[in-house]
């Protein structure tokens, strides 16, 4: 296989099941969705802002690349796995060609650890075997198993998430009433659901519902829906070739002009500029 070639594999993972003492309940915050899993030969990585509305998992097969966050440079070496939360602003640099394995994913959890830091851990022997197996399977595709890629990428992401300190997840899990409303909004996405209807589903009065919703998510319901639309649009711009017209329709905007205006307000760049920059960053 041409080592400079970029292989991209996308999959959608089912939501998990959390086990409680006396009952089972499907909890949306357990869901991990793998948006992209890829291996490439990273030749040039010179970007000052690689922030995005999804998580990133990185592993390099040799020294030669680094990330810079808060003016601190962290070398990406073969004894480190790197986990970067959504909306974290960081830069990337390379000094030589390296093998770069990376996974983009999202969580069902609606409030992730605060951006502005990254998580590092040293993989043990078993985790390194999983990494080698994933890389080998991807390089062997189409003869390799796509199902195996899905399972291995999910396993590696899950391991990395367990290395995030428990304190960083505090106050990130909404109560069951708000979680019910979040599921309703996501099920009907991109359509809007009124606060009155959401409050009724949550069995709360409207004022109490909107107050607790903001406490749980950091957003008013209409702001949260806008966030969902922008994040979905960002993923489509990065991971698909859909036109701006199609993306605006799929994410609930009136038209491409309305979509472009709101996107620029929220992301400080136009959808077209975001896509052009993202195309350069796809191997990052």
Buried (B, 14 or more C-beta within 10 A) or exposed (E): EEEEEEBEBBBEBEBBEEEEEEEEEEBBBBBBBBBBBBBBBBEEBEBEEBBBBBBBBBBBBEBBBBBBBEEEEBEBBBEBBBBBBBBBEBBBBBEEBBBBBBBBBBBBBBBBBEBEEBBBBEBEEEBBEBBEBBBEBBBEBEEBEBEBBBBBBBBBBEBBBEEBEEEEBEEBBBEEBBBBBBBBBBEEBBEBBEBEBBBBBBEBEBEEBBEBBBEBBEBBBEEBBBBBBBBBBBBBBBBEEBEBEEBBBBBBBEEBEEBBEBBBEBBEBBBEEBBEBBEEBBBB
